[in-house]
Amino acid sequence: MSRTASIRSFKNLMPQIRPVLTGLVLAGLLAGCATKEPPAPPAPPVPTVVQTDIILTPPDEQALKVAMDQLFLVQPNRTVPWISPETGLAGAVKVLRDGFDDENRPCREFHSVITRGNLYKHSIGFLCKQSAGGWEVVDVQTYPLYRHGEV
């Protein structure tokens, strides 16, 4: 058989062989797919803890008290900063003005801000001198927590 006859003979067989070859190729491809394991799903995101308040611990309260005690030594519009070395909580207290209450006691209006990261807690209040000589907070208004940098 000549080479030309062999090629013609093969071309004549092609229509009969093609479905068998196609089936074998597809079976091989599908068998390969069946053995592959699907990729693992992505890990769920780690939830972030959103702080919703600033709570003073005893060391924080002590650091704030020391700053409040200094308010009696400074002039109005002066700021007394403070920081709690144990917790890192920080803030400042500012005398806004001097005055007297209904009992004619000397009083000082103050503004306080406490910060932790991007959280700010503001308060405004009054300190008035007691008859025994000490000072007491007679009125304070705390404002909602402010988160700096959020829109």
Salt bridges, closest charged atoms under 4 A:
ASP53 OD1 - LYS121 NZ 3.19
ASP69 OD2 - LYS65 NZ 3.06
ASP98 OD1 - ARG108 NE 2.46
ASP101 OD2 - ARG105 NE 2.74
GLU103 OE1 - ARG105 NE 3.80
GLU109 OE1 - ARG97 NE 2.43
GLU136 OE2 - ARG105 NH1 3.17
GLU150 OE2 - ARG147 NE 3.23
